[in-house]
Amino acid sequence: MRVPQGGGRGIMSGYSFALARQTALADPEKRKAIADLLTRLARAQVWAAQHPQPFAAALGQSLNMPTAITRSWIDDVCCRSASTSAPPLTSACLAAPIR
C-alpha cells in the first residue's frame, strides 16, 4: 500500500510548535514539567529516527492503520534526517502552516 502521489507534500509545513503560557513558565513546578515533556519528545524523535521500522509499527497500531502505510509515510518523510534542534522562530516559519 502506498500514499497517493505527492504523499501530502505541500499540505503540512513539517514544523511543530510547543506553546506555553507565560504564567506556566513562571511557575517552577510547571516549568519543570514542561521541560521534562520537551526532553521526552526530543528523545522520542531521536528514537523514531534511529528505529524507523519499530516506529512505523507503533504508529500503525496507535492510529489503527496498516504498518505498510505508516512505514511508507516514514520512508517518504525521511524522518531519519529530522532535526531536534529548534530553528529561530521567523515570520516565514509562522506563515508556513497556512500556505
C-alpha positions as CSV (number, residue, x, y, z in Angstrom):
1,M,0.0,0.0,0.0
2,R,1.3,3.5,-0.8
3,V,0.4,7.0,0.0
4,P,-1.2,8.7,-3.1
5,Q,1.1,10.6,-5.4
6,G,2.6,13.5,-3.7
7,G,2.1,12.0,-0.2
8,G,0.7,15.2,1.2
9,R,3.7,17.4,0.3
10,G,2.7,21.0,0.4
11,I,-0.1,20.3,2.9
12,M,1.9,20.3,6.1
13,S,4.9,22.5,6.7
14,G,6.9,20.0,8.7
15,Y,7.1,22.4,11.6
16,S,5.6,21.6,15.0
17,F,5.2,24.0,17.8
18,A,5.2,23.7,21.6
19,L,3.4,26.6,23.3
20,A,3.2,27.5,27.0
21,R,1.6,30.4,28.8
22,Q,3.9,32.9,30.5
23,T,2.2,32.1,33.8
24,A,3.1,28.4,33.3
25,L,6.7,29.2,32.6
26,A,6.8,31.4,35.6
27,D,5.7,28.6,37.9
28,P,8.8,26.5,38.8
29,E,6.9,23.2,39.0
30,K,5.1,23.7,35.7
31,R,8.3,24.9,34.0
32,K,10.0,21.7,35.2
33,A,7.1,19.6,33.8
34,I,7.2,21.5,30.5
35,A,11.0,20.9,30.3
36,D,10.5,17.2,31.0
37,L,7.9,16.9,28.3
38,L,10.1,18.6,25.7
39,T,13.0,16.4,26.7
40,R,10.9,13.3,26.3
41,L,9.6,14.5,22.9
42,A,13.1,15.1,21.7
43,R,14.2,11.7,22.9
44,A,11.2,10.1,21.2
45,Q,12.0,11.9,17.9
46,V,15.6,10.7,18.0
47,W,14.5,7.1,18.8
48,A,12.0,7.2,15.9
49,A,14.7,8.4,13.5
50,Q,17.1,5.7,14.6
51,H,14.4,2.9,14.6
52,P,12.1,3.6,11.7
53,Q,10.6,0.1,11.4
54,P,9.5,-0.2,15.1
55,F,8.3,3.4,15.0
56,A,6.2,2.6,11.9
57,A,4.7,-0.4,13.7
58,A,3.9,1.5,16.9
59,L,2.4,4.4,14.8
60,G,0.3,2.0,12.8
61,Q,-1.0,0.4,16.0
62,S,-1.7,3.8,17.6
63,L,-3.5,5.1,14.5
64,N,-5.2,1.7,13.8
65,M,-3.6,1.7,10.3
66,P,-1.7,-0.9,8.4
67,T,2.0,-0.8,9.1
68,A,2.7,-0.7,5.4
69,I,1.1,2.7,5.2
70,T,2.9,4.2,8.2
71,R,6.2,2.7,7.0
72,S,5.6,4.4,3.7
73,W,4.9,7.7,5.4
74,I,8.1,7.4,7.4
75,D,10.2,6.4,4.3
76,D,8.7,9.3,2.3
77,V,9.2,11.9,5.0
78,C,12.8,10.7,5.7
79,C,12.4,11.1,9.4
80,R,15.9,9.7,9.9
81,S,17.2,13.2,9.0
82,A,14.8,15.0,11.3
83,S,16.4,17.6,13.5
84,T,15.6,18.0,17.1
85,S,17.1,21.5,17.3
86,A,14.7,24.4,17.3
87,P,15.3,26.9,14.4
88,P,14.7,30.6,15.1
89,L,11.0,31.5,15.0
90,T,10.6,33.7,12.0
91,S,7.6,35.1,10.1
92,A,8.3,32.5,7.4
93,C,8.0,29.7,10.0
94,L,4.8,31.1,11.3
95,A,3.3,31.6,7.8
96,A,4.3,28.1,6.6
97,P,1.3,26.2,8.0
98,I,-1.2,28.5,6.3
99,R,0.1,28.3,2.7
